[in-house]
Amino acid sequence: MSGTTVIVGAGQAGSDLASALRQAGYGGRIVLIGDETSVPYRRPPLSKAFLSGEMGEEGLYIKTREAYAKHDIELRTGVSVSSIDRAAHALTLADGETVGYDKLALTTGGRARRLTLPGADKPNVHYVRTIDDIRRLRDQFRPEQRLVIIGGGYIGLEVAAVGIKTGLKVTLVEALPRLLARVTGPELSQYYDSVHRRKGVDIRLGVGVQALEGDAQAEAVILQDGTRLPADVIIVGIGLIPNTELAERCGLAVDNGIIVDLYSQTSDPDILAAGDCTNHENGFFGRRMRLESVPNASEQARVAAATICGKQLAHAGVPWFWSDQYHLKLQMVGLSNGHDRVVVRGSMEADSFAAFYLQDGIVIAVDAVNRPQEFMLGKKMVAGRLRSDPALLADESVALKSLVA
Ligand SMILES: Cc1cc2nc3c(=O)[nH]c(=O)nc-3n(C[C@H](O)[C@H](O)[C@H](O)COP(=O)(O)OP(=O)(O)OC[C@H]3O[C@@H](n4cnc5c(N)ncnc54)[C@H](O)[C@@H]3O)c2cc1C
């Protein structure tokens, strides 16, 4: 529990890892290095309350700078780590400085996947990953502006909701035949499709983007079917690329993320990794996955801290996630891929329901909209691999609690 632990990447996982080490009684030196200039911050509000202006910058911070100092965590922001020398147990920063480590944790997250079409480099083409992205975007996020969003995943839909609330004219383009196709079933996709259309979003499904037209600024998005969508602001939300280059360059195993085991351990016994940058083993599923969520980053960080402290805490959490759009709080638990039946409890028309995904009669995932209780109980059902009678699940006169006990 002594020596030096260096954490590369001062985001959710990095900050949580540093805190978890101190909570576990780690008495060594902790250095947390991040290339962004801000204090580590939460990203979820970037596409929600921070974009809408309801939350100020300080509301994003996971902790104040003083709180890191108080726990003797050396926070170094605005500096990038450029290489790792595993044999020397040292890393080099972009300014040439060398920092030695006994244990190294990589929490480098990911970056927004870029659009690589002609015209995609124009200044009014935006991404939603960092505070700086939103600072750049906010000036253009004004009523009556024509906003075209490319990508119908969570970030695209959350931005669409804020756009509508702010008074922009919003069009959303998704290349796949339905919204949220990669993360949920057709029922929920259809529900969000109709909510957004009702609110005034012009949704174009099943058609890709061919080019962005314009000189100094992008003035229109040209779709593959020839449609021309005039635009003042364009936001691209087409996924994330894990930041694995540092790991790759020093010879760690990488395959769609830095490969880690149940204990956040990479292929080097002195190097761990956690969060969006990892392709990790999950004990609950007994397989490998890459997830992009705060709960996953936090849990993996706790696991990595335990490993550094010589304890064995396996990563076996059931994934969960949330999304806020308009007045809708979506909370999801489990992974619905492979389900053979969906049972809806409550009313989609009333914006208050939970969709239970069953596989061979077992609840494998729950998507709850404005139903926190169903979400909490759904978590227990998924974690306990409970078998449920679909008729009872759907029947609101039957207390859900009675099905969990
Ligand atoms: C707009 C938006 C909305 C979201 N909404 C939700 C939500 O509602 N619910 C939810 O659960 N999740 C949400 N997420 C996902 C969640 O924010 C991420 O899963 C989480 O931030 C992952 O944490 P992380 O520490 O792994 O990575 P990050 O938060 O990306 O942190 C990694 C940090 O490492 C830095 N870094 C990378 N390479 C280097 C280097 N070589 N040297 C120094 N620093 C480096 C990066 O710049 C970054 O600051 C959202 C994400 C976004 C972008």
The ligand as an ORCA input file, in Angstrom:
! r2SCAN-3c Opt
* xyz 0 1
  C     -22.534     13.917    -23.770
  C     -22.422     12.670    -22.969
  C     -23.512     12.241    -22.230
  C     -23.429     11.085    -21.464
  N     -24.505     10.693    -20.731
  C     -24.410      9.616    -19.931
  C     -25.498      9.228    -19.101
  O     -26.560      9.854    -19.109
  N     -25.323      8.153    -18.271
  C     -24.160      7.437    -18.243
  O     -24.040      6.475    -17.480
  N     -23.112      7.772    -19.049
  C     -23.214      8.832    -19.878
  N     -22.152      9.186    -20.671
  C     -20.942      8.339    -20.704
  C     -20.008      8.656    -19.546
  O     -19.816     10.031    -19.417
  C     -18.679      7.942    -19.785
  O     -18.941      6.568    -19.829
  C     -17.663      8.265    -18.695
  O     -17.316      9.609    -18.732
  C     -16.430      7.403    -18.880
  O     -15.451      7.800    -17.987
  P     -13.918      7.512    -18.315
  O     -13.159      8.052    -17.142
  O     -13.726      6.125    -18.734
  O     -13.575      8.401    -19.608
  P     -13.573      9.960    -19.794
  O     -14.618     10.605    -18.978
  O     -13.577     10.170    -21.273
  O     -12.153     10.429    -19.228
  C     -10.938     10.101    -19.853
  C      -9.983     11.279    -19.735
  O      -8.666     10.864    -20.103
  C      -8.055     11.887    -20.873
  N      -6.921     11.321    -21.624
  C      -6.963     10.480    -22.677
  N      -5.712     10.195    -23.104
  C      -4.853     10.873    -22.300
  C      -3.432     10.991    -22.243
  N      -2.623     10.334    -23.101
  N      -2.885     11.783    -21.298
  C      -3.683     12.454    -20.399
  N      -5.034     12.365    -20.411
  C      -5.615     11.588    -21.342
  C      -9.228     12.335    -21.741
  O      -8.994     13.573    -22.357
  C     -10.335     12.410    -20.695
  O     -10.318     13.640    -20.019
  C     -22.218     10.342    -21.454
  C     -21.119     10.763    -22.229
  C     -21.224     11.911    -22.970
  C     -20.031     12.371    -23.790
*
